[in-house]
Amino acid sequence: MNILFIMYDQLRFDYLGCAGHPHLETPHFDRVANMGVRFTNAYVQSPICGASRMSTYTGRYASSHGAQWNGFPLRVGEQTMGDHLRKLGMDCWLIGKTHMKADAEGMARLGLEADSLIGVRQAECGFDAWVRDDGLWGEGPDGFYDEKRSPYNEYLKSKGYAGENPWADYANAGLEDGHAASGWMFKNADLPANIREEDSETPWLTSETIRFVDQAKGPWCAHVSYIKPHWPYIVPAPYHDMYGPNHVPAAKRDRVELENTHPVLKAFMDGKVGQAFQNEATRQKVIPAYMGLIKQCDDQLGRLLAHLEETDQLNDTMIVLTSDHGDYLGDHYLGEKNLFHDPSVKVPMIIYDPRPTANKTRGTKCDALVESIDLAPTFVEAAGGSVPDHILEGRSLMPWINGDTPEWRAYAVSEYDYSATPIGPGLGLEPRDCRLFMVYDGRYKLMHAEGGLRPMLFDLQSDPDEIHDLCKTDQHADLVDKMYGHLHSWGLRMSQRVTRSEQDIRDMRGQSVRRGILPFMHDGSEVHDELTEKYRRAVSQNHIKDLD
């Protein structure tokens, strides 16, 4: 069996037809949900792109792997799903984005050449790269945001798009009076991108995926990682005007959130992104474009499914659909994906397993608390391996997919290191104190903030939109203590003993005794005779007499 692991960037959990969106029809996402299982409570381990992806790829929490912000290198030695799957005879390929930053210093220290096979895999987050394109080819006075070559830009140039950065000039800009109307400006979000639809980013990556599938020899795992519907919020015709202001939902926010607001939340509200999305005119422009980008993603998913059917591979391919985080879109007076409200940290997750063992769960929903780190062990088990749970901190979802009810986690955890943002200095915090933790038990969600700041607490049963922060008063101390108990328990997890499994340690017990290390004995009778036999044998030389 092959694995088609598709990740969309910044796709909210509730912007799919199968998730109940009132206007956005996504028949191909819905089809995969009807073929498999839709996990309705899936949470990422960090709401920032790079940290979230490193957690998904390693199967480990952000504080375990340490790459907690975009551009923080993933240290040499961290194993990823590619490393685990290759041990099982399954190739693991990248098609699209990882947001991975290589640990160049660590590679140099160990003498790993960047162009060697192991060096390339270290630099590509454990994948073999069919094509890597992280999709943000912004250019400013100091040069490009991403210094690597853009395969997508090279493709556009080959198709006749002029200039050094057609990604910015055409794929992510409209046209006004002969000048680029950049998607960086929200006012342009309702314009059609100045590009042929088939040449835009999402169809291009779909074509690359089809090209990969047509030459691949299985078994393989292909991580197809789309940049969209991530900003810039602009999409080519006909998707640019499929939706309008009448399709924009009211923002989930309330004036009570502006009273006695948590300092970190207030800082994000007062930031540039929060201020932009508090402007209703911005929402009226951006959200229809965001929906158009999702509709295009759905159509391209349909194209992939059709190709798998036409080549008789649909029944041999596990399909996984998810996202690295969501998008506030003005909810809670925020934009982007800054904190732990569901629009930011909850993601879609749909898994189709073609094997007969999964027949009983087709078209079902699973409400268990699922984490993005669960995908790596799921893939290991799906590939026929035994999950190395001393390394992978997630749990395989195969029991749920096969219709079983396993003993499961009582809470989900997410982390956010905002030390690289201006918020820390504004709050007078040192970088090491700019850390947030979320623990969610299926009803209550606690956010802990380092640096001596108070927590936040929401009851999603009585307050599903997470409006009322219960920690604004001291009336819920017992509940806060309970949630901190979960966080304490999680903090005591075994996370760094990755070179020895539980079974390795069981097998080691007693080995030193049988290898002749026998300390702390009085006369040897404490152990079996065979263990002391080599210490009781006759010797042929007497060196003590030479001392007389």
C-alpha positions as CSV (number, residue, x, y, z in Angstrom):
1,M,0.0,0.0,0.0
2,N,1.1,3.6,-0.8
3,I,0.4,6.7,1.3
4,L,-0.7,10.0,-0.2
5,F,-0.2,12.4,2.7
6,I,-1.7,15.8,1.7
7,M,-1.3,18.9,3.9
8,Y,-2.9,22.2,3.1
9,D,-1.5,25.4,4.7
10,Q,-3.7,27.5,7.0
11,L,-6.9,25.5,6.2
12,R,-9.5,26.0,9.0
13,F,-11.2,22.9,10.4
14,D,-14.7,24.3,9.7
15,Y,-14.2,25.5,6.1
16,L,-15.2,22.2,4.5
17,G,-18.6,21.0,3.4
18,C,-18.3,17.8,5.4
19,A,-17.5,20.0,8.5
20,G,-20.8,21.9,8.1
21,H,-19.7,25.1,6.3
22,P,-23.0,26.8,5.2
23,H,-21.7,28.0,1.8
24,L,-18.5,26.3,0.8
25,E,-19.1,23.1,-1.1
26,T,-16.1,20.7,-1.1
27,P,-17.4,17.5,-2.8
28,H,-13.9,15.9,-3.1
29,F,-13.0,16.5,0.5
30,D,-16.4,15.1,1.4
31,R,-15.9,12.1,-0.9
32,V,-12.7,11.2,1.0
33,A,-14.5,11.6,4.3
34,N,-17.2,9.2,3.0
35,M,-14.6,6.7,2.0
36,G,-12.8,6.9,5.4
37,V,-12.8,8.5,8.8
38,R,-13.1,12.2,9.6
39,F,-11.4,13.0,12.9
40,T,-13.4,15.9,14.4
41,N,-11.1,16.8,17.3
42,A,-7.6,17.0,15.7
43,Y,-5.1,19.5,17.2
44,V,-1.7,20.7,16.0
45,Q,1.2,20.8,18.4
46,S,1.9,24.4,17.6
47,P,-0.1,27.0,15.7
48,I,3.0,28.3,13.8
49,C,3.9,26.8,10.5
50,G,7.4,25.5,11.0
51,A,6.9,24.2,14.6
52,S,3.7,22.5,13.6
53,R,5.2,20.8,10.6
54,M,8.3,19.7,12.5
55,S,6.0,18.1,15.1
56,T,4.0,16.3,12.4
57,Y,7.1,15.1,10.6
58,T,8.9,13.9,13.7
59,G,5.9,12.6,15.6
60,R,7.2,14.6,18.6
61,Y,6.1,17.6,20.6
62,A,7.6,21.0,19.9
63,S,9.5,21.1,23.2
64,S,10.9,17.7,22.4
65,H,12.4,18.5,18.9
66,G,13.1,22.2,19.7
67,A,12.3,23.8,16.4
68,Q,9.6,26.0,17.8
69,W,9.5,28.9,15.3
70,N,9.8,29.4,11.6
71,G,13.5,29.3,10.8
72,F,14.5,27.5,14.0
73,P,16.6,24.6,12.6
74,L,15.5,21.0,13.3
75,R,18.6,19.6,15.0
76,V,20.7,16.9,13.3
77,G,19.7,13.5,14.6
78,E,15.9,14.0,15.0
79,Q,14.3,11.1,13.2
80,T,11.3,11.9,10.9
81,M,8.6,9.8,9.3
82,G,10.9,9.3,6.3
83,D,13.5,7.7,8.5
84,H,10.9,5.4,10.1
85,L,9.3,4.4,6.8
86,R,12.5,3.7,4.9
87,K,13.3,1.1,7.6
88,L,10.1,-0.6,6.5
89,G,11.0,-0.6,2.8
90,M,8.8,2.4,2.0
91,D,10.2,5.5,0.2
92,C,9.2,8.9,1.5
93,W,9.0,11.8,-0.9
94,L,8.3,15.5,-0.6
95,I,6.2,17.4,-3.1
96,G,5.8,21.0,-2.0
97,K,6.4,22.7,1.3
98,T,8.1,21.7,4.6
99,H,9.2,25.1,6.1
100,M,12.2,23.0,7.3
101,K,15.4,24.9,8.2
102,A,18.5,22.7,8.1
103,D,20.9,22.5,11.1
104,A,23.9,23.6,9.0
105,E,26.1,24.0,12.1
106,G,25.2,20.6,13.4
107,M,25.9,19.0,9.9
108,A,29.3,20.7,9.7
109,R,30.2,19.6,13.2
110,L,29.5,16.0,12.2
111,G,31.2,16.3,8.8
112,L,28.0,15.7,6.9
113,E,28.3,17.0,3.3
114,A,25.2,19.0,2.3
115,D,25.1,17.3,-1.1
116,S,25.5,13.7,0.2
117,L,22.4,11.5,0.5
118,I,22.3,11.7,4.3
119,G,23.0,15.5,4.1
120,V,20.2,16.1,1.6
121,R,17.7,14.1,3.7
122,Q,18.8,16.1,6.9
123,A,18.2,19.3,5.0
124,E,14.8,18.2,3.6
125,C,13.3,17.0,6.9
126,G,14.0,13.3,6.2
127,F,12.3,13.3,2.8
128,D,13.6,12.7,-0.6
129,A,12.6,15.8,-2.5
130,W,10.7,15.4,-5.8
131,V,10.2,19.1,-5.7
132,R,10.4,21.4,-2.7
133,D,8.8,24.8,-2.9
134,D,7.9,26.6,0.4
135,G,5.8,29.0,-1.5
136,L,6.6,32.4,-0.1
137,W,8.8,34.1,-2.6
138,G,8.5,37.6,-1.2
139,E,11.1,40.1,-2.2
140,G,12.1,43.4,-0.5
141,P,14.9,45.9,-0.2
142,D,17.2,43.3,1.4
143,G,16.4,40.5,-1.1
144,F,14.2,37.5,-1.0
145,Y,12.5,36.1,2.1
146,D,13.5,32.6,1.0
147,E,17.0,32.4,-0.5
148,K,16.6,29.0,-2.2
149,R,15.7,28.7,-5.8
150,S,12.0,28.6,-6.5
151,P,11.0,25.6,-8.8
152,Y,7.6,27.3,-9.2
153,N,9.1,30.5,-10.4
154,E,11.2,28.5,-12.9
155,Y,8.1,26.8,-14.1
156,L,6.3,30.1,-14.6
157,K,9.3,31.5,-16.6
158,S,9.2,28.4,-18.8
159,K,5.5,29.2,-19.5
160,G,6.4,32.7,-20.6
161,Y,5.7,34.7,-17.5
162,A,8.2,37.6,-17.5
163,G,10.4,38.9,-14.8
164,E,12.6,37.5,-12.0
165,N,9.7,36.8,-9.6
166,P,6.6,35.9,-11.5
167,W,5.3,34.4,-8.2
168,A,4.8,37.9,-7.0
169,D,4.1,39.6,-10.3
170,Y,1.4,37.2,-11.6
171,A,0.5,34.3,-9.3
172,N,-0.1,36.5,-6.3
173,A,-1.1,39.8,-7.8
174,G,-4.0,41.2,-9.8
175,L,-3.8,43.8,-12.5
176,E,-4.7,47.5,-12.3
177,D,-3.8,50.1,-14.9
178,G,-1.0,47.9,-16.2
179,H,0.6,47.6,-12.7
180,A,0.6,44.6,-10.3
181,A,-2.1,44.8,-7.6
182,S,-0.3,42.7,-5.0
183,G,-2.1,40.1,-3.0
184,W,-0.1,41.4,0.0
185,M,-2.6,44.3,0.1
186,F,-6.0,43.1,1.4
187,K,-7.8,45.6,-0.8
188,N,-6.8,43.6,-3.8
189,A,-8.1,40.2,-2.5
190,D,-11.2,40.4,-4.7
191,L,-9.3,40.8,-7.9
192,P,-8.5,37.8,-10.1
193,A,-4.8,36.8,-10.0
194,N,-3.1,37.8,-13.2
195,I,-2.3,34.2,-14.2
196,R,-3.9,31.4,-16.2
197,E,-5.7,29.2,-13.6
198,E,-3.9,26.1,-14.7
199,D,-0.5,27.7,-14.0
200,S,-1.3,28.9,-10.5
201,E,0.3,27.3,-7.5
202,T,-2.3,24.6,-6.5
203,P,-2.7,23.1,-10.1
204,W,1.1,23.2,-10.6
205,L,1.7,21.2,-7.5
206,T,-1.1,18.8,-8.5
207,S,0.6,18.3,-11.8
208,E,3.9,17.6,-10.1
209,T,2.1,15.0,-7.9
210,I,0.7,13.3,-10.9
211,R,4.1,13.3,-12.6
212,F,5.5,11.6,-9.4
213,V,2.8,9.0,-9.2
214,D,3.2,8.0,-12.8
215,Q,6.8,7.1,-12.4
216,A,6.9,5.9,-8.8
217,K,7.6,2.3,-7.8
218,G,5.9,1.3,-4.6
219,P,5.5,1.2,-1.8
220,W,5.8,4.9,-1.3
221,C,4.7,7.7,0.9
222,A,4.2,11.1,-0.9
223,H,3.9,14.2,1.2
224,V,2.0,16.6,-1.0
225,S,2.2,19.9,0.8
226,Y,0.2,22.8,-0.7
227,I,1.0,26.4,0.1
228,K,-2.7,27.4,-0.2
229,P,-5.1,28.7,1.2
230,H,-2.3,30.5,3.1
231,W,-1.9,34.2,2.3
232,P,-1.4,36.1,0.1
233,Y,-5.2,35.9,-0.2
234,I,-5.7,36.2,-4.0
235,V,-6.9,33.5,-6.4
236,P,-7.3,33.3,-10.2
237,A,-10.5,33.4,-12.1
238,P,-13.0,31.8,-11.9
239,Y,-12.5,31.3,-8.2
240,H,-12.0,35.0,-7.4
241,D,-15.7,35.9,-7.5
242,M,-17.4,32.6,-6.6
243,Y,-18.1,34.0,-3.1
244,G,-19.0,37.4,-1.9
245,P,-19.9,39.4,1.2
246,N,-23.1,37.5,1.6
247,H,-21.0,34.4,2.3
248,V,-18.9,36.0,5.0
249,P,-20.0,34.8,8.4
250,A,-20.1,37.1,11.3
251,A,-16.9,37.1,13.3
252,K,-16.9,35.0,16.4
253,R,-16.0,37.8,18.9
254,D,-17.6,39.7,21.7
255,R,-16.9,43.0,23.4
256,V,-16.4,41.0,26.7
257,E,-13.1,39.8,25.2
258,L,-11.8,43.3,25.3
259,E,-12.4,43.6,29.1
260,N,-9.6,42.5,31.5
261,T,-7.9,40.9,28.5
262,H,-5.0,38.5,29.0
263,P,-1.8,40.5,28.2
264,V,-0.6,38.1,25.5
265,L,-4.0,38.0,23.8
266,K,-4.3,41.8,24.0
267,A,-0.8,42.2,22.4
268,F,-1.9,40.0,19.5
269,M,-5.2,41.9,19.2
270,D,-3.2,45.2,19.1
271,G,-0.8,43.9,16.5
272,K,-0.8,44.7,12.8
273,V,-2.6,41.5,11.8
274,G,-5.2,41.7,14.6
275,Q,-6.0,45.3,13.7
276,A,-6.3,44.5,10.1
277,F,-8.9,41.8,10.7
278,Q,-10.9,43.9,13.1
279,N,-11.7,46.0,10.0
280,E,-14.9,44.5,8.6
281,A,-13.9,45.7,5.1
282,T,-10.8,43.5,5.3
283,R,-12.9,40.5,6.2
284,Q,-15.3,41.2,3.3
285,K,-12.4,41.1,0.9
286,V,-10.3,38.3,2.3
287,I,-12.8,35.6,3.3
288,P,-14.3,35.2,-0.2
289,A,-10.8,34.9,-1.6
290,Y,-9.9,32.4,1.1
291,M,-13.0,30.4,0.2
292,G,-12.0,30.6,-3.5
293,L,-8.6,29.2,-2.7
294,I,-10.2,26.3,-0.8
295,K,-12.5,25.6,-3.6
296,Q,-9.6,25.4,-6.0
297,C,-7.8,23.0,-3.6
298,D,-10.9,20.9,-3.6
299,D,-11.1,20.8,-7.4
300,Q,-7.4,19.8,-7.6
301,L,-8.1,17.1,-5.0
302,G,-10.7,15.8,-7.4
303,R,-8.2,15.8,-10.2
304,L,-5.8,13.7,-8.1
305,L,-8.6,11.2,-7.1
306,A,-9.6,10.9,-10.8
307,H,-6.0,10.1,-11.8
308,L,-5.6,7.5,-9.1
309,E,-8.8,5.9,-10.3
310,E,-7.8,6.0,-14.0
311,T,-4.5,4.4,-13.2
312,D,-6.1,1.8,-10.9
313,Q,-4.3,3.0,-7.8
314,L,-7.1,4.3,-5.6
315,N,-7.6,0.9,-4.0
316,D,-3.9,0.7,-3.1
317,T,-3.4,4.1,-1.7
318,M,-4.1,5.5,1.8
319,I,-5.2,9.1,1.5
320,V,-4.6,11.6,4.4
321,L,-5.9,15.2,4.3
322,T,-5.0,17.7,7.0
323,S,-3.6,21.1,7.7
324,D,-0.7,22.6,9.7
325,H,-3.0,25.1,11.5
326,G,-6.0,27.3,10.9
327,D,-6.8,31.0,10.4
328,Y,-8.6,33.3,12.8
329,L,-10.1,35.5,10.0
330,G,-11.2,38.1,12.5
331,D,-12.5,35.7,15.2
332,H,-11.6,36.9,18.7
333,Y,-10.3,40.2,17.1
334,L,-7.4,38.3,15.6
335,G,-5.9,37.3,12.3
336,E,-3.4,34.6,11.4
337,K,-2.9,31.8,13.9
338,N,-1.5,33.3,17.0
339,L,-3.1,31.5,20.0
340,F,-5.0,28.4,20.9
341,H,-8.7,29.1,20.0
342,D,-10.1,26.4,17.8
343,P,-10.0,28.5,14.6
344,S,-6.2,28.5,15.0
345,V,-5.1,25.2,16.5
346,K,-7.8,22.8,15.4
347,V,-7.4,21.3,11.9
348,P,-9.3,19.0,9.5
349,M,-8.1,15.4,9.5
350,I,-9.5,12.8,7.1
351,I,-8.0,9.4,6.6
352,Y,-9.0,6.8,3.9
353,D,-7.5,3.3,4.3
354,P,-8.5,1.2,1.3
355,R,-7.9,-2.2,3.0
356,P,-10.9,-4.3,4.0
357,T,-9.9,-4.0,7.7
358,A,-11.2,-0.4,7.6
359,N,-14.6,-1.2,5.9
360,K,-16.6,-0.9,9.1
361,T,-15.6,2.8,9.7
362,R,-16.2,4.2,6.2
363,G,-18.1,7.4,6.2
364,T,-17.8,7.8,10.0
365,K,-16.6,10.5,12.4
366,C,-14.3,10.0,15.3
367,D,-14.5,12.5,18.2
368,A,-11.4,11.2,20.0
369,L,-8.7,13.8,20.9
370,V,-6.2,13.5,18.1
371,E,-2.9,15.2,17.7
372,S,-1.0,15.9,14.5
373,I,1.9,13.8,15.9
374,D,-0.3,10.8,15.6
375,L,0.2,10.7,11.9
376,A,3.8,9.4,11.9
377,P,3.0,6.4,14.1
378,T,-0.1,5.8,12.0
379,F,2.0,5.6,8.9
380,V,4.5,3.2,10.6
381,E,1.7,0.8,11.6
382,A,0.0,1.1,8.2
383,A,3.3,0.2,6.6
384,G,3.5,-2.9,8.7
385,G,5.9,-1.7,11.3
386,S,6.0,-1.7,15.1
387,V,5.7,1.9,16.4
388,P,8.9,2.9,18.2
389,D,7.1,4.7,21.0
390,H,10.3,5.7,22.8
391,I,10.8,8.1,19.8
392,L,7.4,8.8,18.5
393,E,5.2,10.6,21.1
394,G,2.0,10.3,19.0
395,R,-0.2,7.3,18.9
396,S,-1.3,5.3,15.9
397,L,-4.8,6.0,14.7
398,M,-5.1,2.6,13.1
399,P,-7.3,1.2,15.9
400,W,-9.8,3.9,15.3
401,I,-9.6,3.4,11.5
402,N,-10.2,-0.3,12.0
403,G,-13.2,0.2,14.2
404,D,-11.6,-0.5,17.6
405,T,-11.9,1.6,20.7
406,P,-8.4,1.8,22.2
407,E,-7.5,3.3,25.5
408,W,-6.8,6.9,24.6
409,R,-5.3,10.1,25.8
410,A,-7.3,12.3,28.2
411,Y,-6.0,15.6,26.9
412,A,-4.3,17.2,23.9
413,V,-1.4,19.6,24.2
414,S,-0.1,22.4,22.0
415,E,2.8,24.9,22.5
416,Y,3.7,28.3,21.2
417,D,7.1,30.0,21.5
418,Y,6.6,33.6,20.5
419,S,10.1,34.7,21.5
420,A,10.9,35.8,18.0
421,T,8.0,38.3,17.9
422,P,7.9,41.9,19.2
423,I,5.4,40.8,21.9
424,G,7.9,39.6,24.4
425,P,9.9,42.9,24.6
426,G,6.6,44.7,24.9
427,L,5.6,42.6,27.9
428,G,9.1,42.9,29.4
429,L,9.8,39.2,29.0
430,E,13.1,37.4,28.2
431,P,13.0,35.1,25.3
432,R,12.9,32.0,27.5
433,D,9.7,33.2,29.1
434,C,7.9,33.8,25.8
435,R,6.2,30.4,25.9
436,L,2.6,29.4,25.9
437,F,1.1,25.9,26.5
438,M,-2.4,24.7,25.8
439,V,-4.0,21.6,27.4
440,Y,-7.5,20.6,26.3
441,D,-9.5,17.7,27.8
442,G,-12.4,17.7,25.4
443,R,-14.4,20.2,27.4
444,Y,-12.0,22.6,29.2
445,K,-9.1,24.4,27.5
446,L,-6.4,26.0,29.6
447,M,-3.7,28.3,28.2
448,H,-0.6,28.6,30.5
449,A,1.7,31.5,29.9
450,E,5.3,31.6,31.3
451,G,6.7,34.8,32.7
452,G,4.4,35.1,35.7
453,L,1.3,35.8,33.6
454,R,-2.1,34.4,34.6
455,P,-3.6,31.5,32.6
456,M,-6.7,31.6,30.4
457,L,-9.5,29.0,30.7
458,F,-12.6,28.2,28.5
459,D,-15.5,25.8,28.9
460,L,-16.2,24.7,25.3
461,Q,-19.4,22.8,26.4
462,S,-21.2,25.9,27.6
463,D,-19.1,28.4,25.5
464,P,-18.1,26.6,22.2
465,D,-16.9,29.9,20.7
466,E,-14.4,30.4,23.5
467,I,-15.6,33.9,24.4
468,H,-15.6,33.9,28.2
469,D,-12.2,33.5,29.8
470,L,-13.0,31.9,33.2
471,C,-9.7,33.0,34.6
472,K,-10.7,36.6,34.7
473,T,-12.0,35.7,38.2
474,D,-10.8,33.3,40.9
475,Q,-14.0,31.3,41.0
476,H,-12.6,28.3,39.1
477,A,-9.4,27.6,41.1
478,D,-10.2,23.8,41.5
479,L,-10.7,23.5,37.8
480,V,-7.6,25.4,37.0
481,D,-5.7,23.1,39.3
482,K,-7.1,20.0,37.6
483,M,-6.0,21.3,34.2
484,Y,-2.5,22.2,35.6
485,G,-2.4,18.6,36.8
486,H,-2.7,17.4,33.2
487,L,0.0,19.8,32.1
488,H,2.2,18.7,34.9
489,S,1.7,15.0,34.0
490,W,2.5,15.8,30.3
491,G,5.6,17.7,31.4
492,L,6.9,14.6,33.2
493,R,6.7,12.5,30.1
494,M,9.7,10.5,28.9
495,S,10.7,12.3,25.8
496,Q,14.5,12.3,25.3
497,R,15.5,8.7,25.9
498,V,15.3,8.0,22.1
499,T,18.2,5.7,21.7
500,R,16.9,2.9,23.9
501,S,13.3,1.4,23.7
502,E,11.5,0.0,26.6
503,Q,12.2,-3.5,25.3
504,D,15.9,-2.7,24.9
505,I,16.0,-1.7,28.5
506,R,14.2,-4.9,29.6
507,D,16.7,-6.9,27.6
508,M,19.6,-5.1,29.3
509,R,18.5,-6.0,32.8
510,G,20.9,-8.5,34.4
511,Q,23.4,-8.4,31.5
512,S,26.1,-6.8,33.5
513,V,26.0,-9.6,36.1
514,R,26.5,-12.2,33.4
515,R,29.4,-10.2,32.0
516,G,31.3,-10.4,35.3
517,I,30.4,-7.1,36.9
518,L,29.6,-8.3,40.5
519,P,29.9,-5.5,43.0
520,F,28.6,-5.3,46.6
521,M,29.0,-9.0,47.6
522,H,30.2,-10.3,50.9
523,D,31.3,-13.8,49.9
524,G,29.8,-14.6,46.6
525,S,27.0,-16.7,48.0
526,E,24.6,-13.9,47.0
527,V,24.6,-15.1,43.3
528,H,24.7,-18.4,41.4
529,D,28.1,-20.2,41.4
530,E,28.3,-19.9,37.6
531,L,28.6,-16.1,37.9
532,T,31.6,-16.3,40.2
533,E,33.3,-19.3,38.6
534,K,35.8,-17.1,36.6
535,Y,36.8,-15.3,39.8
536,R,37.5,-18.6,41.7
537,R,39.7,-20.4,39.2
538,A,43.2,-21.6,39.9
539,V,46.1,-19.3,38.9
540,S,49.5,-20.4,37.9
541,Q,51.6,-17.5,39.2
542,N,52.2,-16.2,42.7
543,H,53.4,-12.7,42.7
544,I,52.7,-12.1,46.4
545,K,55.7,-14.2,47.4
546,D,58.0,-11.8,45.6
547,L,57.1,-9.2,48.2
548,D,58.7,-11.3,51.1
